Amino acid sequence: MSLQQRLAAVQPSRGNTGCVTCQYLEGLPEADRKAFDDWLAAGYSQIQLWEICTEEGLTVGDSGFRNHLRHHRPSDES
């Protein structure tokens, strides 16, 4: 089977189009974004937050969400 045939036979994965969670958060109303940030600042469950966000339209798995929280969330500078 040639490379062309193999590529034509698969469902392509999402490319490196940036952080899906960042894109989701950018689209939220200000009050929702504040609620998201407040949830994290309070130290509540990150997996519960992910579950709620997926019910509200976030289309990333829990590992991608955790990656966002580790690498893209602004650090607390209090």
Secondary structure by P-SEA (a helix, b strand, c coil): ccaaaaaaaccccccccccaaaaaaaaccaaaaaaaaaaaaacccaaaaaaaaaaacccccaaaaaaaaacccccccc
